[in-house]
Amino acid sequence: MTMFHQPFPSPRSSAAVDPGGRAAEPADRRATARPSTVLLIGKVSDGASDSACLVLNLSEHGLMARLSFTPAVGDVVEIELRGLPRCVAHVRWINGMKAGLQFAQRQNIDPVFSLMSEDGLVARAPRFAVDMDAVVRLGGRQFPARIVNLSPGGVRLEADVPVEPGQTGQIMLSAQHICLFGTVRWAEGNAFGMHFSTPLPLGNLRDCLEG
């Protein structure tokens, strides 16, 4: 099923379409970029707020994602995910909580499938700015902390208690009934970062963003 060629087809369409609007012949189809199946958490902005989405498939022309809000066909949003910088996209179709987004400009998606970024660092999922209370347990101590940003892979916290890289422990979010396990990766002043033992599921991330 080809979803992201011009013009943007509906989720029921199975025919490949070229930019001119005609059905693609077999040779054309081979030469046209096909969407790749992915399961990545992304960040989508409607201009008023950021929310998490689950990207289901992706091509250089657009993507299909499960959203946590219902946009209207024709809406303009900004989308970001690991390996894909923030870019503008147009909502082309909606089917329940799924939507097809067409990029305003063709995107290079090769970095999405790489674990390393161009600067040689580990590619990271988008981060969400938050302001949340948490209780942290590290090295036999329990203390309050503030979460200032969050991603599926980790969290940045602030606390008045010194911590050390390499310590393992728990982050408890009582308001969201969530307990996270992770390792301190860095510490600087009253801020420190923890990497989760397992990625934060989309549902838990959405609960954190919705407060």
Helices and strands as residue ranges (DSSP letters): H 26-31, E 36-45, E 50-58, E 62-67, E 76-81, E 84-95, E 98-103, G 110-113, E 128-138, E 141-150, E 154-158, E 168-173, E 178-188, E 191-196, H 202-209
